[in-house]
């Protein structure tokens, strides 16, 4: 019984972090896709800010801070919704 409880607790604590970790790369690739479709000369400043947010978001993902990574990458996506 104790093993079952420990297993359930482990899954409850472990699975949400796996779900967050999976969202970050999808958001990062979405940012990259939107940047590639923009006119670089017309939106140079916007692209540089979005790239900075993208870079910081990827760094946060790599360090394990998936909530911060999602916030940064979603911020970049909001900037690129023009």
Backbone torsions as a table, in degrees:
resi	resn	phi	psi	omega
1	UNK	NA	-39.9	-179.3
2	UNK	-65.2	-37.0	177.4
3	UNK	-64.1	-39.7	179.3
4	UNK	-63.2	-45.2	179.8
5	UNK	-63.8	-45.3	178.8
6	UNK	-61.8	-39.5	178.7
7	UNK	-63.9	-43.8	179.8
8	UNK	-64.5	-43.8	178.9
9	UNK	-62.0	-43.9	179.0
10	UNK	-59.3	-46.0	-179.6
11	UNK	-64.3	-39.6	179.6
12	UNK	-64.6	-38.2	-179.5
13	UNK	-80.5	-32.1	-173.6
14	UNK	-85.2	-42.1	-173.3
15	UNK	-62.2	-40.3	178.8
16	UNK	-60.9	-36.0	179.0
17	UNK	-67.8	-33.0	176.6
18	UNK	-67.9	-39.0	179.4
19	UNK	-64.8	-43.7	177.6
20	UNK	-63.5	-42.0	-177.9
21	UNK	-61.9	-32.5	-179.3
22	UNK	-75.5	-23.6	-177.8
23	UNK	-78.5	-31.8	-175.2
24	UNK	-60.4	-50.1	-179.9
25	UNK	-62.2	-33.6	177.8
26	UNK	-66.5	-42.8	178.2
27	UNK	-64.6	-41.6	-179.8
28	UNK	-61.6	-42.5	179.8
29	UNK	-70.0	-30.8	176.5
30	UNK	-66.4	-40.2	176.4
31	UNK	-61.5	-47.6	180.0
32	UNK	-59.7	-40.4	179.9
33	UNK	-64.2	-44.6	-179.4
34	UNK	-66.1	-38.4	179.0
35	UNK	-63.8	-40.5	-178.1
36	UNK	-65.0	-23.6	-177.8
37	UNK	-90.0	-8.1	-178.3
38	UNK	-86.9	153.0	173.6
39	UNK	-73.7	113.2	-173.6
40	UNK	-63.5	-34.6	-178.3
41	UNK	-76.2	-34.9	-176.6
42	UNK	-78.1	-32.7	-174.5
43	UNK	-121.9	39.5	-174.5
44	UNK	-59.4	-47.0	-178.5
45	UNK	-66.6	-44.0	179.1
46	UNK	-60.2	-42.9	179.7
47	UNK	-65.5	-40.7	-179.0
48	UNK	-66.1	-37.8	177.1
49	UNK	-68.5	-42.3	178.7
50	UNK	-63.9	-38.3	177.4
51	UNK	-66.0	-37.4	177.3
52	UNK	-64.1	-45.1	177.3
53	UNK	-62.7	-39.7	177.7
54	UNK	-61.1	-47.3	-179.7
55	UNK	-61.1	-46.0	179.3
56	UNK	-66.0	-35.7	177.6
57	UNK	-65.4	-40.4	177.8
58	UNK	-67.5	-39.7	177.0
59	UNK	-61.8	-43.3	178.8
60	UNK	-62.9	-40.4	177.8
61	UNK	-62.1	-45.9	-178.2
62	UNK	-64.2	-30.2	179.3
63	UNK	-87.1	-2.5	176.1
64	UNK	96.6	0.8	-179.9
65	UNK	-92.6	79.3	-172.6
66	UNK	-73.4	-30.4	177.5
67	UNK	-65.3	-44.6	178.1
68	UNK	-65.7	-38.9	178.7
69	UNK	-59.7	-45.9	179.0
70	UNK	-62.5	-40.9	179.0
71	UNK	-61.0	-47.2	-178.7
72	UNK	-65.1	-45.2	-178.8
73	UNK	-68.4	-37.6	175.8
74	UNK	-66.7	-34.0	175.4
75	UNK	-62.6	-41.8	177.5
76	UNK	-63.5	-41.1	178.7
77	UNK	-64.1	-39.8	178.4
78	UNK	-63.5	-39.1	177.7
79	UNK	-62.9	-36.5	-174.9
80	UNK	-84.5	-2.4	176.7
81	UNK	-81.9	76.8	-179.1
82	UNK	-115.9	NA	NA
